[in-house]
Structure formats: structure tokens, C-alpha cells
Amino acid sequence: MSNQNVLKGNWKSVAVAVKEKWEQISNDELTRVEGNYDQLVGLIQRKAGQSREQVEAFLSDCFERSGSAYDRVAY
């Protein structure tokens, strides 16, 4: 499954995690990039000064946590 599909499926939890970590990113900015992985990564890079690798590692952790919670509820 691509990062794009995972992001769309877990957008709300990822958006909350992004806001908690990088408060300088506004809700309006998150709304504009909603569900678009590359745009989200670019936004965080610009606003927070993080490298692409750092952002992708954070998002990967978010996806894993979201998936784990889903697995616990689904089974």
C-alpha cells in the first residue's frame, strides 16, 4: 500500500500528530494538503525546517501507530 493511500485512510490522526509536533503549521495549511503525501512532506519541510527523511520517518511512525490501533479494534 502506498504512503498516499495510507495517509488518506488515516488523515485525521496524522493531522493531529503533525499539529502536536509542529504547532507552526496551521489547520488551513493542513486542509489544503489533505491526503496528499508529497504536499504534506513539503509543507512540513518548509514550515519546520526538517529534512525529507525526518518528516518521512515521523509520518511512517504515525502510520504504524494508526494501523496498530485499527488492528486492535478490528480483531
MIRO-762847 format. One record per residue: z negated, y, x negated of N, C-alpha, C in turn. Coordinates in pm, whole numbers, plus 32768, in hexadecimal, padded with zeros to 4 digits. Each point is the difference from the previous one (the first is absolute). Layout:
<rs>
ZYXZYXZYX...
</rs>
This chain:
<rs>
80007F8A7FAB8000807680558000807C7FA7805080618021800C80797FAE7F89805D80157FEA80567F9E7F968065800D801780588079807F801C801D8023805480727FCE7FC0808280187F7F80137FD57FBB80797F687FF680087FC27FE57F8F7F6D7FF77FFD7FC480888022803A806A7FC97FCE8086801B800B8022809480717FE4803C8011801E808E7F9C7FB480557FE67F837FDB7FA37FAE804E7F6F80297FF07FE080457F957F7580257FE27FF180977FEF8059804D803B8005808F7FE57F7B804680177FC07FE680707F85804B80207F947FE97F997FEA7F837FD97F977FE57F9E802580377F7680807FF87FDC802B80377F807FF18098800080278042806C7FF4809180087F6E802D7FF37FA57FB7803F7F7180217FF47FD37FF17F6F80287F947FC07FD87FE87F748039806C7FA4807B80298018803E806A7FAF7FB2808280137FDF8024807A7FB4807B801B7F767FFB7FBF7FC17F8C80017F7B7FF47FC3800880137F6980667FCA7FC2800E80087F6F803680887FD38063803480488041807D7FDA7FF7806280737F92804780097FE6805C806E8063807480058042801D7F91805F806F7FFC80817FE1804C80137F85802980767FDB804F7FDE801580938051805080437FE38024808B80317F9680627FC880058076802E7FA6806B8092801A80238028807F7FFC808D8022801C805D7FC07F997FD980027F8380527FC37F9780097F6880157F917FC3802380027F71801B80577FDF80797FFC8056806480537FEB8076809580067FDC8024805C7FA8808D800F7FD780347F857FB77FAB7FBC7FB3802E7F8C7FB27FDE7F7C80437FCA800680767FCC7F898045805D7F877FF47FC97F977FC480477F817FF780677FF87F918019806D7FB780647FFE7F957FB97FF47F7A80087F8B7FC47FB77FE17F86802380607F8E808080117FE4802980547F8F7FD780918013800A8032807B7FD7808A801A7F69800E7FF17FB57F9C802C7F6E80057FF17FD980007F6C803D7FA97FB37FE37FFB7F70802080867FC0807480398020802680827FC87FA2807080287FD57FFE807D7FA1806480317F7E7FFA7FB07FCB7F897FF07F827FF17FB7801280297F6E80717FDB7FC5801A80287F767FFF80987FF280458045805A800880927FF87F798043801A7FBC7FD580687F84804380287F887FDC7FA97FFB7F857FCF7F8A7FD27FB780177FF17F6B807D800E7FD4801B7FF47F717FEF7F737FCB80107F9E80567FF17F747FD980887FC77FD67FFD7F9C7FA7807C7FBE7FDB802B7FA38071807F7FDC800080337FA480657FB37F7B7FFA7FE37FD27F887FB87F827FF07F748007803D7FBB80717FEC7F7A8011803980067FFF8098806180478037800D8009809180227F77803A805F7FBB7FC280277F7D80327F8F7F9B7FF77FAE80087F977F8D7FA77FF57F9C801B80717FE8807F801D7FA68023806E80357FCD808580818018801A803C7FD3807E7FFF7F68800B80187FBE7F917FFB7F6E80017F757FCE80277F9980417FCC7F777FDE80267FE9801880958037806E80337FF3801E809080427F91805280757FD57FD680497F9880497FB07F7E80007FC57FDF7F8D7FB17F867FF77F868006805B7FBC807180017F8A800F805780287FF98092806E80408023802F7FFC808B80257F73802980457FBA7FA880277F76801D7F887FA6800E7F9D80137FAC7F887FAE80077FB7801480847FF5807C802C7FBF801B8080804F7FC280718083800A7FFA80557FC580687FED7F6980027FFF7FC27F8A7FF17F6E7FFA7F7B7FD4803C7F96804B7FE87F7E7FD98037800080098098804080658037800580118091805E7F9A803F80707FE57FC080677FA880397FD77F6E80027FA57FD87FA97FDE7F727FF77F717FE38022
</rs>
